[in-house]
Amino acid sequence: MFNWIDNFFKQYQVATSDMSIFNKIVALEARIKKLEEENIELTNCLYEVENRLQSKIDNINSVTYNLNNYTLDK
């Protein structure tokens, strides 16, 4: 059962001690934190764009046609 665990960790083990699995985990956690922060920023920017677009749409006035003088009878 533990053979697959050993095989999994072998790909992360390096002969030098400066790059261990724990250093890799710390690096990945830092990347995850940065990506989460960027995701929050992106979401906020998308809401801002949505609000601006909605306000532009709300300011559009439709054309009003005066059709009182026209009838279907000829």
Phi and psi in radians as a Rosetta constraint file:
Dihedral C 1 N 2 CA 2 C 2 CIRCULARHARMONIC -1.478 0.35
Dihedral N 2 CA 2 C 2 N 3 CIRCULARHARMONIC -0.068 0.35
Dihedral C 2 N 3 CA 3 C 3 CIRCULARHARMONIC -1.126 0.35
Dihedral N 3 CA 3 C 3 N 4 CIRCULARHARMONIC -0.706 0.35
Dihedral C 3 N 4 CA 4 C 4 CIRCULARHARMONIC -1.198 0.35
Dihedral N 4 CA 4 C 4 N 5 CIRCULARHARMONIC -0.528 0.35
Dihedral C 4 N 5 CA 5 C 5 CIRCULARHARMONIC -1.185 0.35
Dihedral N 5 CA 5 C 5 N 6 CIRCULARHARMONIC -0.761 0.35
Dihedral C 5 N 6 CA 6 C 6 CIRCULARHARMONIC -1.080 0.35
Dihedral N 6 CA 6 C 6 N 7 CIRCULARHARMONIC -0.736 0.35
Dihedral C 6 N 7 CA 7 C 7 CIRCULARHARMONIC -1.126 0.35
Dihedral N 7 CA 7 C 7 N 8 CIRCULARHARMONIC -0.652 0.35
Dihedral C 7 N 8 CA 8 C 8 CIRCULARHARMONIC -1.142 0.35
Dihedral N 8 CA 8 C 8 N 9 CIRCULARHARMONIC -0.777 0.35
Dihedral C 8 N 9 CA 9 C 9 CIRCULARHARMONIC -1.334 0.35
Dihedral N 9 CA 9 C 9 N 10 CIRCULARHARMONIC -0.356 0.35
Dihedral C 9 N 10 CA 10 C 10 CIRCULARHARMONIC -1.096 0.35
Dihedral N 10 CA 10 C 10 N 11 CIRCULARHARMONIC -0.580 0.35
Dihedral C 10 N 11 CA 11 C 11 CIRCULARHARMONIC -1.237 0.35
Dihedral N 11 CA 11 C 11 N 12 CIRCULARHARMONIC -0.336 0.35
Dihedral C 11 N 12 CA 12 C 12 CIRCULARHARMONIC -1.711 0.35
Dihedral N 12 CA 12 C 12 N 13 CIRCULARHARMONIC -0.201 0.35
Dihedral C 12 N 13 CA 13 C 13 CIRCULARHARMONIC -1.447 0.35
Dihedral N 13 CA 13 C 13 N 14 CIRCULARHARMONIC 2.311 0.35
Dihedral C 13 N 14 CA 14 C 14 CIRCULARHARMONIC -2.076 0.35
Dihedral N 14 CA 14 C 14 N 15 CIRCULARHARMONIC 2.631 0.35
Dihedral C 14 N 15 CA 15 C 15 CIRCULARHARMONIC -1.079 0.35
Dihedral N 15 CA 15 C 15 N 16 CIRCULARHARMONIC -0.617 0.35
Dihedral C 15 N 16 CA 16 C 16 CIRCULARHARMONIC -1.430 0.35
Dihedral N 16 CA 16 C 16 N 17 CIRCULARHARMONIC 2.649 0.35
Dihedral C 16 N 17 CA 17 C 17 CIRCULARHARMONIC -1.440 0.35
Dihedral N 17 CA 17 C 17 N 18 CIRCULARHARMONIC -0.166 0.35
Dihedral C 17 N 18 CA 18 C 18 CIRCULARHARMONIC -1.322 0.35
Dihedral N 18 CA 18 C 18 N 19 CIRCULARHARMONIC -0.310 0.35
Dihedral C 18 N 19 CA 19 C 19 CIRCULARHARMONIC -2.133 0.35
Dihedral N 19 CA 19 C 19 N 20 CIRCULARHARMONIC 1.417 0.35
Dihedral C 19 N 20 CA 20 C 20 CIRCULARHARMONIC -1.718 0.35
Dihedral N 20 CA 20 C 20 N 21 CIRCULARHARMONIC 3.067 0.35
Dihedral C 20 N 21 CA 21 C 21 CIRCULARHARMONIC -1.116 0.35
Dihedral N 21 CA 21 C 21 N 22 CIRCULARHARMONIC -0.571 0.35
Dihedral C 21 N 22 CA 22 C 22 CIRCULARHARMONIC -1.242 0.35
Dihedral N 22 CA 22 C 22 N 23 CIRCULARHARMONIC -0.639 0.35
Dihedral C 22 N 23 CA 23 C 23 CIRCULARHARMONIC -1.123 0.35
Dihedral N 23 CA 23 C 23 N 24 CIRCULARHARMONIC -0.661 0.35
Dihedral C 23 N 24 CA 24 C 24 CIRCULARHARMONIC -1.129 0.35
Dihedral N 24 CA 24 C 24 N 25 CIRCULARHARMONIC -0.711 0.35
Dihedral C 24 N 25 CA 25 C 25 CIRCULARHARMONIC -1.115 0.35
Dihedral N 25 CA 25 C 25 N 26 CIRCULARHARMONIC -0.749 0.35
Dihedral C 25 N 26 CA 26 C 26 CIRCULARHARMONIC -1.094 0.35
Dihedral N 26 CA 26 C 26 N 27 CIRCULARHARMONIC -0.739 0.35
Dihedral C 26 N 27 CA 27 C 27 CIRCULARHARMONIC -1.116 0.35
Dihedral N 27 CA 27 C 27 N 28 CIRCULARHARMONIC -0.733 0.35
Dihedral C 27 N 28 CA 28 C 28 CIRCULARHARMONIC -1.163 0.35
Dihedral N 28 CA 28 C 28 N 29 CIRCULARHARMONIC -0.668 0.35
Dihedral C 28 N 29 CA 29 C 29 CIRCULARHARMONIC -1.116 0.35
Dihedral N 29 CA 29 C 29 N 30 CIRCULARHARMONIC -0.658 0.35
Dihedral C 29 N 30 CA 30 C 30 CIRCULARHARMONIC -1.139 0.35
Dihedral N 30 CA 30 C 30 N 31 CIRCULARHARMONIC -0.718 0.35
Dihedral C 30 N 31 CA 31 C 31 CIRCULARHARMONIC -1.130 0.35
Dihedral N 31 CA 31 C 31 N 32 CIRCULARHARMONIC -0.685 0.35
Dihedral C 31 N 32 CA 32 C 32 CIRCULARHARMONIC -1.107 0.35
Dihedral N 32 CA 32 C 32 N 33 CIRCULARHARMONIC -0.762 0.35
Dihedral C 32 N 33 CA 33 C 33 CIRCULARHARMONIC -1.076 0.35
Dihedral N 33 CA 33 C 33 N 34 CIRCULARHARMONIC -0.753 0.35
Dihedral C 33 N 34 CA 34 C 34 CIRCULARHARMONIC -1.120 0.35
Dihedral N 34 CA 34 C 34 N 35 CIRCULARHARMONIC -0.750 0.35
Dihedral C 34 N 35 CA 35 C 35 CIRCULARHARMONIC -1.123 0.35
Dihedral N 35 CA 35 C 35 N 36 CIRCULARHARMONIC -0.649 0.35
Dihedral C 35 N 36 CA 36 C 36 CIRCULARHARMONIC -1.139 0.35
Dihedral N 36 CA 36 C 36 N 37 CIRCULARHARMONIC -0.709 0.35
Dihedral C 36 N 37 CA 37 C 37 CIRCULARHARMONIC -1.121 0.35
Dihedral N 37 CA 37 C 37 N 38 CIRCULARHARMONIC -0.740 0.35
Dihedral C 37 N 38 CA 38 C 38 CIRCULARHARMONIC -1.156 0.35
Dihedral N 38 CA 38 C 38 N 39 CIRCULARHARMONIC -0.596 0.35
Dihedral C 38 N 39 CA 39 C 39 CIRCULARHARMONIC -1.125 0.35
Dihedral N 39 CA 39 C 39 N 40 CIRCULARHARMONIC -0.719 0.35
Dihedral C 39 N 40 CA 40 C 40 CIRCULARHARMONIC -1.113 0.35
Dihedral N 40 CA 40 C 40 N 41 CIRCULARHARMONIC -0.773 0.35
Dihedral C 40 N 41 CA 41 C 41 CIRCULARHARMONIC -1.085 0.35
Dihedral N 41 CA 41 C 41 N 42 CIRCULARHARMONIC -0.742 0.35
Dihedral C 41 N 42 CA 42 C 42 CIRCULARHARMONIC -1.115 0.35
Dihedral N 42 CA 42 C 42 N 43 CIRCULARHARMONIC -0.745 0.35
Dihedral C 42 N 43 CA 43 C 43 CIRCULARHARMONIC -1.082 0.35
Dihedral N 43 CA 43 C 43 N 44 CIRCULARHARMONIC -0.752 0.35
Dihedral C 43 N 44 CA 44 C 44 CIRCULARHARMONIC -1.096 0.35
Dihedral N 44 CA 44 C 44 N 45 CIRCULARHARMONIC -0.722 0.35
Dihedral C 44 N 45 CA 45 C 45 CIRCULARHARMONIC -1.131 0.35
Dihedral N 45 CA 45 C 45 N 46 CIRCULARHARMONIC -0.686 0.35
Dihedral C 45 N 46 CA 46 C 46 CIRCULARHARMONIC -1.143 0.35
Dihedral N 46 CA 46 C 46 N 47 CIRCULARHARMONIC -0.675 0.35
Dihedral C 46 N 47 CA 47 C 47 CIRCULARHARMONIC -1.122 0.35
Dihedral N 47 CA 47 C 47 N 48 CIRCULARHARMONIC -0.689 0.35
Dihedral C 47 N 48 CA 48 C 48 CIRCULARHARMONIC -1.112 0.35
Dihedral N 48 CA 48 C 48 N 49 CIRCULARHARMONIC -0.768 0.35
Dihedral C 48 N 49 CA 49 C 49 CIRCULARHARMONIC -1.119 0.35
Dihedral N 49 CA 49 C 49 N 50 CIRCULARHARMONIC -0.717 0.35
Dihedral C 49 N 50 CA 50 C 50 CIRCULARHARMONIC -1.073 0.35
Dihedral N 50 CA 50 C 50 N 51 CIRCULARHARMONIC -0.765 0.35
Dihedral C 50 N 51 CA 51 C 51 CIRCULARHARMONIC -1.136 0.35
Dihedral N 51 CA 51 C 51 N 52 CIRCULARHARMONIC -0.726 0.35
Dihedral C 51 N 52 CA 52 C 52 CIRCULARHARMONIC -1.110 0.35
Dihedral N 52 CA 52 C 52 N 53 CIRCULARHARMONIC -0.763 0.35
Dihedral C 52 N 53 CA 53 C 53 CIRCULARHARMONIC -1.121 0.35
Dihedral N 53 CA 53 C 53 N 54 CIRCULARHARMONIC -0.715 0.35
Dihedral C 53 N 54 CA 54 C 54 CIRCULARHARMONIC -1.118 0.35
Dihedral N 54 CA 54 C 54 N 55 CIRCULARHARMONIC -0.685 0.35
Dihedral C 54 N 55 CA 55 C 55 CIRCULARHARMONIC -1.181 0.35
Dihedral N 55 CA 55 C 55 N 56 CIRCULARHARMONIC -0.631 0.35
Dihedral C 55 N 56 CA 56 C 56 CIRCULARHARMONIC -1.134 0.35
Dihedral N 56 CA 56 C 56 N 57 CIRCULARHARMONIC -0.718 0.35
Dihedral C 56 N 57 CA 57 C 57 CIRCULARHARMONIC -1.131 0.35
Dihedral N 57 CA 57 C 57 N 58 CIRCULARHARMONIC -0.701 0.35
Dihedral C 57 N 58 CA 58 C 58 CIRCULARHARMONIC -1.139 0.35
Dihedral N 58 CA 58 C 58 N 59 CIRCULARHARMONIC -0.489 0.35
Dihedral C 58 N 59 CA 59 C 59 CIRCULARHARMONIC -1.425 0.35
Dihedral N 59 CA 59 C 59 N 60 CIRCULARHARMONIC -0.167 0.35
Dihedral C 59 N 60 CA 60 C 60 CIRCULARHARMONIC -1.294 0.35
Dihedral N 60 CA 60 C 60 N 61 CIRCULARHARMONIC 2.203 0.35
Dihedral C 60 N 61 CA 61 C 61 CIRCULARHARMONIC -1.771 0.35
Dihedral N 61 CA 61 C 61 N 62 CIRCULARHARMONIC 2.315 0.35
Dihedral C 61 N 62 CA 62 C 62 CIRCULARHARMONIC -1.374 0.35
Dihedral N 62 CA 62 C 62 N 63 CIRCULARHARMONIC 2.690 0.35
Dihedral C 62 N 63 CA 63 C 63 CIRCULARHARMONIC -1.340 0.35
Dihedral N 63 CA 63 C 63 N 64 CIRCULARHARMONIC 2.308 0.35
Dihedral C 63 N 64 CA 64 C 64 CIRCULARHARMONIC -1.811 0.35
Dihedral N 64 CA 64 C 64 N 65 CIRCULARHARMONIC 2.128 0.35
Dihedral C 64 N 65 CA 65 C 65 CIRCULARHARMONIC -1.733 0.35
Dihedral N 65 CA 65 C 65 N 66 CIRCULARHARMONIC 2.395 0.35
Dihedral C 65 N 66 CA 66 C 66 CIRCULARHARMONIC -1.600 0.35
Dihedral N 66 CA 66 C 66 N 67 CIRCULARHARMONIC 1.782 0.35
Dihedral C 66 N 67 CA 67 C 67 CIRCULARHARMONIC -1.903 0.35
Dihedral N 67 CA 67 C 67 N 68 CIRCULARHARMONIC 0.323 0.35
Dihedral C 67 N 68 CA 68 C 68 CIRCULARHARMONIC -1.180 0.35
Dihedral N 68 CA 68 C 68 N 69 CIRCULARHARMONIC -0.534 0.35
Dihedral C 68 N 69 CA 69 C 69 CIRCULARHARMONIC -1.489 0.35
Dihedral N 69 CA 69 C 69 N 70 CIRCULARHARMONIC -0.031 0.35
Dihedral C 69 N 70 CA 70 C 70 CIRCULARHARMONIC -1.952 0.35
Dihedral N 70 CA 70 C 70 N 71 CIRCULARHARMONIC 2.379 0.35
Dihedral C 70 N 71 CA 71 C 71 CIRCULARHARMONIC -2.309 0.35
Dihedral N 71 CA 71 C 71 N 72 CIRCULARHARMONIC 2.987 0.35
Dihedral C 71 N 72 CA 72 C 72 CIRCULARHARMONIC -1.481 0.35
Dihedral N 72 CA 72 C 72 N 73 CIRCULARHARMONIC -0.303 0.35
Dihedral C 72 N 73 CA 73 C 73 CIRCULARHARMONIC -1.377 0.35
Dihedral N 73 CA 73 C 73 N 74 CIRCULARHARMONIC 2.422 0.35
